[in-house]
Amino acid sequence: MLMAHPAVLQDLITQYEAPTLLGAEESTPQARQRLVDVSYTLCVATGTRDVDMALIAARHRLSGARPEDDSLLQAAAPAERVSGV
């Protein structure tokens, strides 16, 4: 899975939280659409289907936590170097 750059994730979180805190879901149609668009982009960037899970995943990645798949890649890397593959 492609991983979004941390700066992009941070920007998306900021874009999502600012209108949410200001009550964008109850304001203009343009503000509501912007919130929908940012929510969708967050989901795509994190590989999730729910904005709450997307926020959790983005914050998890920003905190320096490593995805589980990285541990598998690191475990395979030494063997590949030894065998010359």
Biopython code that builds the backbone (N, CA, C, O; Angstrom):
import numpy as np
from Bio.PDB.StructureBuilder import StructureBuilder

atoms = [
    (1, "MET", "N", (0.840, -1.173, 0.000)),
    (1, "MET", "CA", (0.000, 0.000, 0.000)),
    (1, "MET", "C", (0.890, 1.243, 0.000)),
    (1, "MET", "O", (1.892, 1.293, 0.714)),
    (2, "LEU", "N", (0.531, 2.224, -0.785)),
    (2, "LEU", "CA", (1.245, 3.488, -0.793)),
    (2, "LEU", "C", (0.971, 4.232, 0.506)),
    (2, "LEU", "O", (-0.136, 4.197, 1.042)),
    (3, "MET", "N", (1.992, 4.898, 0.992)),
    (3, "MET", "CA", (1.849, 5.637, 2.242)),
    (3, "MET", "C", (1.966, 7.130, 1.959)),
    (3, "MET", "O", (2.880, 7.569, 1.260)),
    (4, "ALA", "N", (1.053, 7.892, 2.496)),
    (4, "ALA", "CA", (1.096, 9.345, 2.334)),
    (4, "ALA", "C", (2.252, 9.915, 3.161)),
    (4, "ALA", "O", (2.579, 9.403, 4.232)),
    (5, "HIS", "N", (2.846, 10.957, 2.655)),
    (5, "HIS", "CA", (3.922, 11.637, 3.367)),
    (5, "HIS", "C", (3.363, 12.224, 4.665)),
    (5, "HIS", "O", (2.231, 12.707, 4.679)),
    (6, "PRO", "N", (4.128, 12.191, 5.744)),
    (6, "PRO", "CA", (3.638, 12.732, 7.019)),
    (6, "PRO", "C", (3.140, 14.178, 6.927)),
    (6, "PRO", "O", (2.173, 14.538, 7.599)),
    (7, "ALA", "N", (3.779, 14.999, 6.116)),
    (7, "ALA", "CA", (3.331, 16.390, 5.980)),
    (7, "ALA", "C", (1.939, 16.447, 5.356)),
    (7, "ALA", "O", (1.120, 17.287, 5.728)),
    (8, "VAL", "N", (1.679, 15.557, 4.415)),
    (8, "VAL", "CA", (0.355, 15.503, 3.789)),
    (8, "VAL", "C", (-0.685, 15.055, 4.810)),
    (8, "VAL", "O", (-1.768, 15.633, 4.894)),
    (9, "LEU", "N", (-0.353, 14.024, 5.586)),
    (9, "LEU", "CA", (-1.285, 13.554, 6.617)),
    (9, "LEU", "C", (-1.589, 14.652, 7.624)),
    (9, "LEU", "O", (-2.746, 14.862, 7.990)),
    (10, "GLN", "N", (-0.553, 15.354, 8.073)),
    (10, "GLN", "CA", (-0.762, 16.429, 9.049)),
    (10, "GLN", "C", (-1.646, 17.520, 8.465)),
    (10, "GLN", "O", (-2.522, 18.047, 9.152)),
    (11, "ASP", "N", (-1.420, 17.861, 7.201)),
    (11, "ASP", "CA", (-2.234, 18.890, 6.550)),
    (11, "ASP", "C", (-3.694, 18.439, 6.444)),
    (11, "ASP", "O", (-4.606, 19.232, 6.676)),
    (12, "LEU", "N", (-3.913, 17.187, 6.098)),
    (12, "LEU", "CA", (-5.284, 16.680, 5.989)),
    (12, "LEU", "C", (-5.989, 16.684, 7.341)),
    (12, "LEU", "O", (-7.164, 17.041, 7.429)),
    (13, "ILE", "N", (-5.278, 16.291, 8.391)),
    (13, "ILE", "CA", (-5.868, 16.315, 9.728)),
    (13, "ILE", "C", (-6.261, 17.744, 10.095)),
    (13, "ILE", "O", (-7.353, 17.980, 10.613)),
    (14, "THR", "N", (-5.374, 18.688, 9.826)),
    (14, "THR", "CA", (-5.651, 20.094, 10.120)),
    (14, "THR", "C", (-6.856, 20.586, 9.326)),
    (14, "THR", "O", (-7.731, 21.264, 9.866)),
    (15, "GLN", "N", (-6.895, 20.241, 8.042)),
    (15, "GLN", "CA", (-8.016, 20.658, 7.199)),
    (15, "GLN", "C", (-9.332, 20.044, 7.673)),
    (15, "GLN", "O", (-10.387, 20.668, 7.555)),
    (16, "TYR", "N", (-9.271, 18.829, 8.207)),
    (16, "TYR", "CA", (-10.487, 18.181, 8.694)),
    (16, "TYR", "C", (-10.937, 18.784, 10.021)),
    (16, "TYR", "O", (-12.123, 19.054, 10.214)),
    (17, "GLU", "N", (-9.997, 18.993, 10.929)),
    (17, "GLU", "CA", (-10.352, 19.438, 12.276)),
    (17, "GLU", "C", (-10.824, 20.885, 12.325)),
    (17, "GLU", "O", (-11.731, 21.209, 13.093)),
    (18, "ALA", "N", (-10.232, 21.752, 11.528)),
    (18, "ALA", "CA", (-10.602, 23.173, 11.573)),
    (18, "ALA", "C", (-12.085, 23.389, 11.266)),
    (18, "ALA", "O", (-12.775, 24.017, 12.070)),
    (19, "PRO", "N", (-12.604, 22.897, 10.139)),
    (19, "PRO", "CA", (-14.032, 23.117, 9.874)),
    (19, "PRO", "C", (-14.928, 22.355, 10.848)),
    (19, "PRO", "O", (-16.020, 22.817, 11.177)),
    (20, "THR", "N", (-14.477, 21.202, 11.307)),
    (20, "THR", "CA", (-15.277, 20.422, 12.246)),
    (20, "THR", "C", (-15.452, 21.203, 13.544)),
    (20, "THR", "O", (-16.549, 21.268, 14.099)),
    (21, "LEU", "N", (-14.354, 21.797, 14.023)),
    (21, "LEU", "CA", (-14.423, 22.572, 15.259)),
    (21, "LEU", "C", (-15.290, 23.809, 15.097)),
    (21, "LEU", "O", (-15.912, 24.271, 16.053)),
    (22, "LEU", "N", (-15.326, 24.343, 13.881)),
    (22, "LEU", "CA", (-16.122, 25.540, 13.622)),
    (22, "LEU", "C", (-17.570, 25.211, 13.266)),
    (22, "LEU", "O", (-18.372, 26.115, 13.035)),
    (23, "GLY", "N", (-17.905, 23.939, 13.220)),
    (23, "GLY", "CA", (-19.274, 23.542, 12.914)),
    (23, "GLY", "C", (-19.611, 23.599, 11.437)),
    (23, "GLY", "O", (-20.722, 23.989, 11.077)),
    (24, "ALA", "N", (-18.675, 23.216, 10.568)),
    (24, "ALA", "CA", (-18.892, 23.290, 9.125)),
    (24, "ALA", "C", (-20.045, 22.409, 8.676)),
    (24, "ALA", "O", (-20.711, 22.707, 7.685)),
    (25, "GLU", "N", (-20.284, 21.323, 9.405)),
    (25, "GLU", "CA", (-21.373, 20.434, 8.994)),
    (25, "GLU", "C", (-22.729, 21.125, 9.083)),
    (25, "GLU", "O", (-23.708, 20.640, 8.516)),
    (26, "GLU", "N", (-22.796, 22.244, 9.784)),
    (26, "GLU", "CA", (-24.054, 22.981, 9.910)),
    (26, "GLU", "C", (-24.010, 24.325, 9.170)),
    (26, "GLU", "O", (-24.926, 25.134, 9.313)),
    (27, "SER", "N", (-22.948, 24.571, 8.377)),
    (27, "SER", "CA", (-22.824, 25.864, 7.709)),
    (27, "SER", "C", (-23.178, 25.759, 6.234)),
    (27, "SER", "O", (-24.120, 25.058, 5.866)),
    (28, "THR", "N", (-22.435, 26.445, 5.399)),
    (28, "THR", "CA", (-22.756, 26.540, 3.979)),
    (28, "THR", "C", (-22.570, 25.205, 3.260)),
    (28, "THR", "O", (-21.828, 24.340, 3.725)),
    (29, "PRO", "N", (-23.243, 25.046, 2.134)),
    (29, "PRO", "CA", (-23.040, 23.835, 1.335)),
    (29, "PRO", "C", (-21.582, 23.658, 0.899)),
    (29, "PRO", "O", (-21.091, 22.531, 0.828)),
    (30, "GLN", "N", (-20.895, 24.754, 0.609)),
    (30, "GLN", "CA", (-19.492, 24.680, 0.204)),
    (30, "GLN", "C", (-18.613, 24.161, 1.345)),
    (30, "GLN", "O", (-17.713, 23.353, 1.119)),
    (31, "ALA", "N", (-18.871, 24.616, 2.545)),
    (31, "ALA", "CA", (-18.094, 24.157, 3.701)),
    (31, "ALA", "C", (-18.359, 22.688, 3.978)),
    (31, "ALA", "O", (-17.440, 21.934, 4.300)),
    (32, "ARG", "N", (-19.614, 22.282, 3.852)),
    (32, "ARG", "CA", (-19.944, 20.860, 4.048)),
    (32, "ARG", "C", (-19.276, 19.996, 2.983)),
    (32, "ARG", "O", (-18.764, 18.919, 3.286)),
    (33, "GLN", "N", (-19.279, 20.469, 1.728)),
    (33, "GLN", "CA", (-18.639, 19.711, 0.648)),
    (33, "GLN", "C", (-17.140, 19.614, 0.872)),
    (33, "GLN", "O", (-16.543, 18.570, 0.612)),
    (34, "ARG", "N", (-16.528, 20.681, 1.346)),
    (34, "ARG", "CA", (-15.091, 20.668, 1.632)),
    (34, "ARG", "C", (-14.774, 19.636, 2.711)),
    (34, "ARG", "O", (-13.772, 18.927, 2.618)),
    (35, "LEU", "N", (-15.614, 19.551, 3.721)),
    (35, "LEU", "CA", (-15.428, 18.564, 4.782)),
    (35, "LEU", "C", (-15.565, 17.147, 4.224)),
    (35, "LEU", "O", (-14.797, 16.261, 4.600)),
    (36, "VAL", "N", (-16.516, 16.928, 3.348)),
    (36, "VAL", "CA", (-16.682, 15.624, 2.698)),
    (36, "VAL", "C", (-15.446, 15.285, 1.869)),
    (36, "VAL", "O", (-14.946, 14.161, 1.913)),
    (37, "ASP", "N", (-14.958, 16.274, 1.108)),
    (37, "ASP", "CA", (-13.784, 16.049, 0.265)),
    (37, "ASP", "C", (-12.541, 15.712, 1.088)),
    (37, "ASP", "O", (-11.795, 14.795, 0.744)),
    (38, "VAL", "N", (-12.322, 16.445, 2.161)),
    (38, "VAL", "CA", (-11.159, 16.188, 3.018)),
    (38, "VAL", "C", (-11.309, 14.828, 3.699)),
    (38, "VAL", "O", (-10.326, 14.101, 3.842)),
    (39, "SER", "N", (-12.510, 14.480, 4.115)),
    (39, "SER", "CA", (-12.754, 13.173, 4.736)),
    (39, "SER", "C", (-12.413, 12.055, 3.765)),
    (39, "SER", "O", (-11.755, 11.081, 4.130)),
    (40, "TYR", "N", (-12.862, 12.202, 2.530)),
    (40, "TYR", "CA", (-12.584, 11.201, 1.504)),
    (40, "TYR", "C", (-11.079, 11.079, 1.271)),
    (40, "TYR", "O", (-10.548, 9.971, 1.197)),
    (41, "THR", "N", (-10.399, 12.206, 1.156)),
    (41, "THR", "CA", (-8.956, 12.198, 0.907)),
    (41, "THR", "C", (-8.208, 11.554, 2.068)),
    (41, "THR", "O", (-7.250, 10.812, 1.854)),
    (42, "LEU", "N", (-8.635, 11.832, 3.286)),
    (42, "LEU", "CA", (-8.028, 11.185, 4.456)),
    (42, "LEU", "C", (-8.184, 9.672, 4.383)),
    (42, "LEU", "O", (-7.243, 8.931, 4.664)),
    (43, "CYS", "N", (-9.365, 9.221, 4.008)),
    (43, "CYS", "CA", (-9.613, 7.779, 3.895)),
    (43, "CYS", "C", (-8.719, 7.154, 2.825)),
    (43, "CYS", "O", (-8.139, 6.091, 3.046)),
    (44, "VAL", "N", (-8.606, 7.803, 1.679)),
    (44, "VAL", "CA", (-7.757, 7.284, 0.610)),
    (44, "VAL", "C", (-6.296, 7.262, 1.055)),
    (44, "VAL", "O", (-5.588, 6.284, 0.815)),
    (45, "ALA", "N", (-5.849, 8.323, 1.695)),
    (45, "ALA", "CA", (-4.452, 8.436, 2.111)),
    (45, "ALA", "C", (-4.061, 7.418, 3.173)),
    (45, "ALA", "O", (-2.887, 7.074, 3.308)),
    (46, "THR", "N", (-5.046, 6.935, 3.928)),
    (46, "THR", "CA", (-4.752, 5.986, 5.004)),
    (46, "THR", "C", (-5.237, 4.570, 4.713)),
    (46, "THR", "O", (-4.999, 3.653, 5.498)),
    (47, "GLY", "N", (-5.914, 4.396, 3.589)),
    (47, "GLY", "CA", (-6.402, 3.058, 3.243)),
    (47, "GLY", "C", (-7.557, 2.607, 4.102)),
    (47, "GLY", "O", (-7.713, 1.411, 4.351)),
    (48, "THR", "N", (-8.371, 3.543, 4.560)),
    (48, "THR", "CA", (-9.524, 3.210, 5.395)),
    (48, "THR", "C", (-10.801, 3.629, 4.686)),
    (48, "THR", "O", (-10.759, 4.271, 3.636)),
    (49, "ARG", "N", (-11.934, 3.261, 5.266)),
    (49, "ARG", "CA", (-13.226, 3.610, 4.671)),
    (49, "ARG", "C", (-14.078, 4.484, 5.574)),
    (49, "ARG", "O", (-15.201, 4.843, 5.217)),
    (50, "ASP", "N", (-13.557, 4.822, 6.725)),
    (50, "ASP", "CA", (-14.310, 5.595, 7.710)),
    (50, "ASP", "C", (-13.407, 6.724, 8.194)),
    (50, "ASP", "O", (-12.234, 6.500, 8.495)),
    (51, "VAL", "N", (-13.951, 7.933, 8.269)),
    (51, "VAL", "CA", (-13.116, 9.076, 8.626)),
    (51, "VAL", "C", (-12.547, 8.953, 10.039)),
    (51, "VAL", "O", (-11.427, 9.402, 10.283)),
    (52, "ASP", "N", (-13.279, 8.366, 10.960)),
    (52, "ASP", "CA", (-12.743, 8.191, 12.309)),
    (52, "ASP", "C", (-11.537, 7.250, 12.295)),
    (52, "ASP", "O", (-10.538, 7.501, 12.969)),
    (53, "MET", "N", (-11.638, 6.179, 11.532)),
    (53, "MET", "CA", (-10.509, 5.252, 11.413)),
    (53, "MET", "C", (-9.355, 5.915, 10.663)),
    (53, "MET", "O", (-8.189, 5.670, 10.972)),
    (54, "ALA", "N", (-9.677, 6.748, 9.683)),
    (54, "ALA", "CA", (-8.642, 7.460, 8.934)),
    (54, "ALA", "C", (-7.857, 8.394, 9.852)),
    (54, "ALA", "O", (-6.632, 8.473, 9.762)),
    (55, "LEU", "N", (-8.558, 9.095, 10.726)),
    (55, "LEU", "CA", (-7.886, 9.984, 11.673)),
    (55, "LEU", "C", (-6.991, 9.202, 12.623)),
    (55, "LEU", "O", (-5.871, 9.621, 12.917)),
    (56, "ILE", "N", (-7.482, 8.071, 13.099)),
    (56, "ILE", "CA", (-6.680, 7.224, 13.983)),
    (56, "ILE", "C", (-5.436, 6.734, 13.249)),
    (56, "ILE", "O", (-4.328, 6.796, 13.781)),
    (57, "ALA", "N", (-5.624, 6.250, 12.030)),
    (57, "ALA", "CA", (-4.497, 5.737, 11.252)),
    (57, "ALA", "C", (-3.482, 6.839, 10.956)),
    (57, "ALA", "O", (-2.277, 6.616, 11.069)),
    (58, "ALA", "N", (-3.955, 8.013, 10.583)),
    (58, "ALA", "CA", (-3.050, 9.128, 10.281)),
    (58, "ALA", "C", (-2.263, 9.532, 11.518)),
    (58, "ALA", "O", (-1.050, 9.733, 11.447)),
    (59, "ARG", "N", (-2.939, 9.649, 12.637)),
    (59, "ARG", "CA", (-2.235, 10.028, 13.877)),
    (59, "ARG", "C", (-1.251, 8.949, 14.298)),
    (59, "ARG", "O", (-0.176, 9.246, 14.818)),
    (60, "HIS", "N", (-1.621, 7.708, 14.073)),
    (60, "HIS", "CA", (-0.741, 6.589, 14.406)),
    (60, "HIS", "C", (0.541, 6.666, 13.576)),
    (60, "HIS", "O", (1.640, 6.469, 14.096)),
    (61, "ARG", "N", (0.392, 6.949, 12.301)),
    (61, "ARG", "CA", (1.571, 7.077, 11.434)),
    (61, "ARG", "C", (2.406, 8.290, 11.806)),
    (61, "ARG", "O", (3.634, 8.239, 11.739)),
    (62, "LEU", "N", (1.761, 9.369, 12.194)),
    (62, "LEU", "CA", (2.493, 10.576, 12.558)),
    (62, "LEU", "C", (3.225, 10.424, 13.884)),
    (62, "LEU", "O", (4.226, 11.099, 14.127)),
    (63, "SER", "N", (2.732, 9.547, 14.733)),
    (63, "SER", "CA", (3.363, 9.379, 16.042)),
    (63, "SER", "C", (4.675, 8.620, 15.946)),
    (63, "SER", "O", (5.375, 8.464, 16.946)),
    (64, "GLY", "N", (5.017, 8.147, 14.753)),
    (64, "GLY", "CA", (6.264, 7.409, 14.585)),
    (64, "GLY", "C", (6.076, 5.916, 14.675)),
    (64, "GLY", "O", (7.042, 5.163, 14.556)),
    (65, "ALA", "N", (4.857, 5.475, 14.881)),
    (65, "ALA", "CA", (4.598, 4.039, 14.933)),
    (65, "ALA", "C", (4.811, 3.451, 13.551)),
    (65, "ALA", "O", (4.518, 4.094, 12.543)),
    (66, "ARG", "N", (5.313, 2.249, 13.504)),
    (66, "ARG", "CA", (5.571, 1.586, 12.233)),
    (66, "ARG", "C", (4.413, 0.660, 11.904)),
    (66, "ARG", "O", (3.907, -0.035, 12.786)),
    (67, "PRO", "N", (3.987, 0.641, 10.648)),
    (67, "PRO", "CA", (2.960, -0.320, 10.246)),
    (67, "PRO", "C", (3.470, -1.738, 10.434)),
    (67, "PRO", "O", (4.672, -1.984, 10.336)),
    (68, "GLU", "N", (2.585, -2.654, 10.698)),
    (68, "GLU", "CA", (2.962, -4.050, 10.908)),
    (68, "GLU", "C", (3.691, -4.618, 9.703)),
    (68, "GLU", "O", (4.599, -5.431, 9.875)),
    (69, "ASP", "N", (3.332, -4.226, 8.509)),
    (69, "ASP", "CA", (3.955, -4.751, 7.303)),
    (69, "ASP", "C", (5.435, -4.412, 7.241)),
    (69, "ASP", "O", (6.206, -5.171, 6.654)),
    (70, "ASP", "N", (5.861, -3.287, 7.831)),
    (70, "ASP", "CA", (7.268, -2.916, 7.822)),
    (70, "ASP", "C", (8.125, -3.951, 8.541)),
    (70, "ASP", "O", (9.259, -4.205, 8.134)),
    (71, "SER", "N", (7.599, -4.546, 9.600)),
    (71, "SER", "CA", (8.385, -5.536, 10.328)),
    (71, "SER", "C", (8.648, -6.756, 9.454)),
    (71, "SER", "O", (9.708, -7.374, 9.559)),
    (72, "LEU", "N", (7.707, -7.107, 8.601)),
    (72, "LEU", "CA", (7.899, -8.222, 7.687)),
    (72, "LEU", "C", (8.965, -7.880, 6.651)),
    (72, "LEU", "O", (9.790, -8.726, 6.305)),
    (73, "LEU", "N", (8.951, -6.656, 6.158)),
    (73, "LEU", "CA", (9.938, -6.242, 5.173)),
    (73, "LEU", "C", (11.334, -6.219, 5.780)),
    (73, "LEU", "O", (12.298, -6.633, 5.135)),
    (74, "GLN", "N", (11.449, -5.744, 7.002)),
    (74, "GLN", "CA", (12.752, -5.689, 7.656)),
    (74, "GLN", "C", (13.278, -7.079, 7.939)),
    (74, "GLN", "O", (14.482, -7.316, 7.836)),
    (75, "ALA", "N", (12.406, -7.998, 8.290)),
    (75, "ALA", "CA", (12.828, -9.364, 8.560)),
    (75, "ALA", "C", (13.344, -10.034, 7.290)),
    (75, "ALA", "O", (14.264, -10.849, 7.353)),
    (76, "ALA", "N", (12.768, -9.702, 6.147)),
    (76, "ALA", "CA", (13.171, -10.310, 4.883)),
    (76, "ALA", "C", (14.438, -9.671, 4.315)),
    (76, "ALA", "O", (15.180, -10.323, 3.581)),
    (77, "ALA", "N", (14.691, -8.416, 4.643)),
    (77, "ALA", "CA", (15.812, -7.692, 4.045)),
    (77, "ALA", "C", (17.174, -8.340, 4.295)),
    (77, "ALA", "O", (17.946, -8.458, 3.344)),
    (78, "PRO", "N", (17.521, -8.769, 5.516)),
    (78, "PRO", "CA", (18.840, -9.377, 5.724)),
    (78, "PRO", "C", (19.030, -10.658, 4.905)),
    (78, "PRO", "O", (20.121, -10.892, 4.385)),
    (79, "ALA", "N", (18.018, -11.469, 4.785)),
    (79, "ALA", "CA", (18.120, -12.712, 4.030)),
    (79, "ALA", "C", (18.370, -12.419, 2.554)),
    (79, "ALA", "O", (19.116, -13.142, 1.893)),
    (80, "GLU", "N", (17.754, -11.372, 2.042)),
    (80, "GLU", "CA", (17.961, -11.022, 0.637)),
    (80, "GLU", "C", (19.394, -10.551, 0.400)),
    (80, "GLU", "O", (19.984, -10.851, -0.638)),
    (81, "ARG", "N", (19.948, -9.823, 1.348)),
    (81, "ARG", "CA", (21.326, -9.341, 1.188)),
    (81, "ARG", "C", (22.307, -10.501, 1.236)),
    (81, "ARG", "O", (23.293, -10.513, 0.498)),
    (82, "VAL", "N", (22.044, -11.481, 2.102)),
    (82, "VAL", "CA", (22.952, -12.622, 2.247)),
    (82, "VAL", "C", (22.944, -13.469, 0.986)),
    (82, "VAL", "O", (23.996, -13.903, 0.516)),
    (83, "SER", "N", (21.747, -13.707, 0.435)),
    (83, "SER", "CA", (21.648, -14.578, -0.734)),
    (83, "SER", "C", (22.032, -13.872, -2.020)),
    (83, "SER", "O", (22.206, -14.521, -3.052)),
    (84, "GLY", "N", (22.169, -12.545, -1.977)),
    (84, "GLY", "CA", (22.549, -11.798, -3.155)),
    (84, "GLY", "C", (21.403, -11.543, -4.100)),
    (84, "GLY", "O", (21.629, -11.147, -5.243)),
    (85, "VAL", "N", (20.185, -11.756, -3.661)),
    (85, "VAL", "CA", (19.028, -11.531, -4.516)),
    (85, "VAL", "C", (18.691, -10.080, -4.545)),
    (85, "VAL", "O", (17.739, -9.680, -5.215)),
]
sb = StructureBuilder()
sb.init_structure("model")
sb.init_model(0)
sb.init_chain("A")
sb.init_seg("    ")
for serial, (resi, resn, name, xyz) in enumerate(atoms, 1):
    if name == "N":
        sb.init_residue(resn, " ", resi, " ")
    sb.init_atom(name, np.array(xyz, "f"), 0.0, 1.0, " ", f" {name:<3s}", serial, name[0])
structure = sb.get_structure()
